[in-house]
Amino acid sequence: MSWHSDPTADRAIDNLTREWKKMTALAVRIRENPNTDWAERQSRLFVGIYSRLLTDPIESLKGRSGE
């Protein structure tokens, strides 16, 4: 699906959407089992715009990730 007439912009939006979904799914996994070394290491990836994924209600994250 094309959002812009510019193919470069389309690819950029697709890449961002794909990464957002990946990080959302990872945040759900971390928040469902937070007391592990793995979860602590992975939570360090959530900086900048992704930091809200660790604080938003988990129900809204599950809706966004398609679970």
Protein Blocks (a to p, Z undefined) as FASTA:
>chain_A
ZZbfblklmmmmmmmmmmmmmmmmmmmmmmmmmmbfklmmmmmmmgcjllmmmmgcfklm
mmmnoZZ
